């Protein structure tokens, strides 16, 4: 009887998880189907998983300047990879001394970092500092302004490190290891779950960033993908309001183009997440409750 009840409970759990997974996949599937739906069909029937008429006009509109899109992809991937790795390195190196009880005034320094979570200098000082540092019209303008790590991520790594046995550090000191060696050869490998979690946070931030491009770039060759698609969407909305389309019988694929931009932008992150998923929950939960 107990085994039967246990099997029914297991079946109920798997059923609930399956339904939840389907519910999570439906919006993405709907977005994909709308992106390949003819605009007149969207206007007539709205969004549908089973479109009346298929069309690739949304993607054709986006890739009208195909070389610019591909160049934007390359810029975004480069900025995301380089920026995430550098930000992760800075975050880990800041978190290690904060977790080391031998460091004097570590709590005061942690308070200094915590204040940055509550206040910031504002847009004008940020822009003036970026221009003074020469972060305009170069690839560094997309990396360095966002490189100053998020204090929340630093505290996640710090709390995770504080949960590791202190005897590891002490035994390494006895063997003559320096703090740099302890950090990179002992603590970093043990902190892979939380570092993978923080890396995903940084990657999402860099990949979705278009604000730095608006503020600091004038060179079209350096525009990231997100900013190119942002400009394209604005142009489509402007052209949609013009009366010329109705006279020619052509319907601007505004809605399908919007959904096509979503598909193009979420692709790399969707492929990246499965590789980090096994670390994500463990790193987030453990790093947030210890300390």
N, C-alpha and C positions, 0 to 999 in steps of 0.2 A: 504493500500500500504506500509505504514511504517512498519507494523507488518510483512508483507511478506518479506520485505527487511531484517528485523532483523532476521527472521527465517533462511533465506538463508545465512546470515553472520554467524550465529551460526552453521549451518550445515557445512559451509566451514571450520570453526575453528576446529570442531570435526573431520572432514575428515583429515585435515592437521596433527592434533595431533595423529590420528590413524596411518597414514602413517609414521610419525616420530617414533612412538613407535615400529612399525614393523621393521623399519630400524635399530633401536637400538637392537632389539631382534635377528635379523638375524645373526650377527657375533657370538653371544653366541650359537645359535642353530647350526650354522655351526661347531663351535668348538666341540660341543657335538657329532654331527654326525661323524665328522672325528675321534674322539676318539674311536668310536665303528666300524670303517671301517677297513677291512683287508688291510694290508700294500701293497700287490701286486695290489689291486684295486686302492689305492691312487697313486701308481707309474704309473699305466696305465691311469687313468682318472682324476687324480688330486683331489682337494678338491671338495666335492659335498654334497648337502643337501639330495640327494637320492642315497646313496652308492649302488654299484653293489653287494657287498658282505660284510656282517657284521662279526665282530670279536671282541672279548674282549682281544686279545693278548696284547694290549697296557696297559690295567689295570692289566693283569696277570704279565707283566714285572715289573710294579711298585710294586705290592704286593708280589713279590717273597720273600721279607723279610717283611712279613706283620706286625710282631710285632714292627719292627723298625718304620714303617710308623705310626702306631697307637700311639706309644710312642712319635713320633715327633708331631703328632696332639695334644696330651695332653700337651706337653711342649709349643707349640705355643699358645694354648688357654690360658694356665696359664700365660705366659709372656704377652700376649695381654691384658688380663683382669686386672692383677695386675699393669702392667706398665702404661696402659691408665688411670686407676683411680688415681694412684699416680701423674702422670704427670698433669692430669687435676686439682688435688687438689693444686699442687704447682703453676700452671698457674693462677688459680683463686685467690689464696692468694697473688700472686705478683701483679695481676691486680687491686685488691681492693684498696690498698693504692695509686696506681698510679691514680686512679679515684677520690680520696678523696682530695678536695681542701684544707683541713686543714693540709695536710702533707707537711712539708717544703721540698724544693728542689726536689719535685716530678718530675718536668720537667728535672732536671739534671739526676735523676735516670733513667727516661725514655730514655734519650739520651744514657746512658750507655747500656741499653738493646738494643737500636737501633743499636749501633755500632756492636753488635754481629751478626746482620743480614748482615753486609758488610764484616766482617773479621772473620777468625777463626784461631786457633792456629796451625792447620796442623795435619797430621797423626801421626808423630813421637811423639810430646808432648802428644797427645791423648792416644797413646799406652803406653807410659811410665807412665802416670798418672793412667791408668787403671790397669796396673800391680802392681804399688806401693800400690794401694788401695785394692789389693787382688782380683781383678775382673777377675780371670782366673779359668777355669774349675769348675764353679759353676753357679747356676741359676741366680745369681745377675749379672753375666757378660752379660746376655741378657736383663737385665732390667735397671740397673743403668746408663750405658753409654748413653742410649737414653733418660734417665729420665730428663736430663737438658732440660727444655721445650723450644720450638720454640718461639722466641720473636714475630714473626708474630701472633701466636695464642694468646699471652698475650695481644697484642695491640687490637686484635679483641674483647676480653673480656673487656678490659679497655674501649674501645670506647662504647661498649654496656652499661656498667655501668654508664658512664658519661651521657648517654641519660635518665637515670632514674631520677625522681624528687629528688632534693636535700633535700626537706622537709621531706622525709622518714627518712633520716639519722638524721636530726636535731631533729625531734620529738622523735626518739628513744633515742638520747642523753639526752633529757629533762626527759624522763622516767627512766633514769639511766642505759641504756644499754651500754655495752662495745662494742668496735669495733669488737671484735671477734663474739659477739652475733649478731650485726648488719649484719656482713658479712654472717654468716651461716643461720640466721633465716629470714632475709629480702632480702638481695641482691641475694644470691644464688638461692632461689626459683624463683625470678623474671628473673634470667639469664638462665633459663633452655634452651631456644632456642639456644643461642650462646654456652653454655656449651656442649650441645648435638652435635653441629657442630664441635667444637674443639675435643670432645671425638672421633668422627668418624675419624678425621685427625690423632689423636694419634694411634687409633686402626689400621688404615691402615698401618701406619709406623711400628708398632711393628709386625703386622702379616706378612708383606712382607720383614722383615729384615732377612738377612742371613750374612751380613758383620761382625757383632759382633761374630757370630759363627766361621767364618773363622779365625778371628784375635785372639780370646780369648779362644777358646775351643779345647780340644783334646779328651775329653771324649765323645764317641759316644752316651752314654745314655742321654746326654744333648742336642743333636743336635735338633734344631727346624725343623719343616716340610719343610720350604723353602730350608734349606741347604741340607737336605736329598734328596729332589727332584733335587736340583742343581747338587749334586754328581751323582745321578742316570742318569740324562740327559747327563752328561759328559761321563759316562761309556758307555751309549748306543751309543753315537757318536763315541767313540773309537772302540767299537766292530763292528760298522757298516763298519768301514774302513778295517777290517780284511777280508781276502779272504776265510775264512772257511765257511761262510754262503752260498756262491754260490755253494760250493761243496756238501753241505748237502741238498740243495734245500730249506733251511729255510731262510726266509726274516726277518731280524730284524725289529720289528715294531717301527721304529724310529719316524715317523711322528705321528702315532696314540698315541704313548707314550707321545710325547710332548703335544698333545692336552689333553690327560688324566691328565697330571700334572696341566694344566690350570684349568680343571674342579674341581680337588681336592682342589686347592688353593683358588679359588674364592667362593667356596660354603658358608663358614661361613659369609663372608662379604656380599654376596648377600642376605642372610637371615637377617643380622643385619640391612642393610640399610633401609628396609621398616619401621622399628620401629623408626628410627631417621629422616626419610624423611620429616615429617611434620614440624620439627624444622630446618631442614638443610638450606633451602633457606632464611627463616626469619632471622636466626641467622647470616648467612654469609653477607646478604645485610645490615641489620641494624648495625651490628658490624663494617662494613667497611666504612660506610658513615658518621656516627656520630663522633663528637669529634672536 
